[in-house]
Amino acid sequence: MVLQSGVPLTFSGRAEPSSDVKIAVAGGSPVSVRADASGSFTATLPAQPAATAPQSLVISDASGSTTYRNILM
């Protein structure tokens, strides 16, 4: 997966209703948001610098986490 570097990154998805969702690029500070009553969430990570090595992105909530690997920025 390739993500644009140097611009804020917005992620949308579904989680358990009213649960806290954390999104982070490996080694970075996580951004936390709360899913709404229907489980929808939108979170924006700050602009990420270009990286010479693949990165990982972790999205987690109370039910578990999903890790995306080999992300290029």
N, C-alpha and C positions, 0 to 999 in steps of 0.2 A: 504494500500500500504506500502511496506517496501523498504526503500532506504538504501544503504550502508553508514555507518558513517565513518568518517576519510579519505575519498577520495573526490576529486572534483566531482561534479554532473553536467553532461552535458544534456541539454534539447534541443530538436529540434522541430520545428513546423512551422505553417503557420500563417501569419497575413496579414493585409492590406499591399500592396507593399510600401516599403520605410518608414513604420511606426516604431516608437520607441516601443520596447517591454521591459517590466520590469518583472523580476522574483525574488521572495523573499520568504524565509522561515520566517514565522511569527516571529517578533521580531528582524530579521536580516536586514542588509543593502541590498537593492535591487541591482541586476545587470541589467544594461541597455544595450541593443543591438539594432541595426537597421535592420529591415527585408530588404532583397534585392529586386530588381525590380520585381521578381516573387512572393514575399511574404514569402520566406523561411527565417528562422532564426535558429541560434544555439547559445546558451548561456551556460556558465559554471559557476556554483556557487562554491565558495571555499569549501573546506572540512568542513563538519558539524560534531559537536560532537555528540556522542550517547546521546539520551534523554530518560528520564524515563517516560515522558508523550507524548501522540500523538501530532504531530505538524501539522501546516497548511502550504500549499504552494500556493502562489498567482502568477498568470501569467496575465499580463494586457497589453493592448495597447489602442489606441484611440477609438476603438469600444467597449471596456468594459473589464471585467476581469472574470477569472475563478479561483475558490478557490477549492483546493483539501484538504480535512480534514482527520484526523485520520491517518496521516503518521507516521510510526515508523522508527527511525534511530538508 
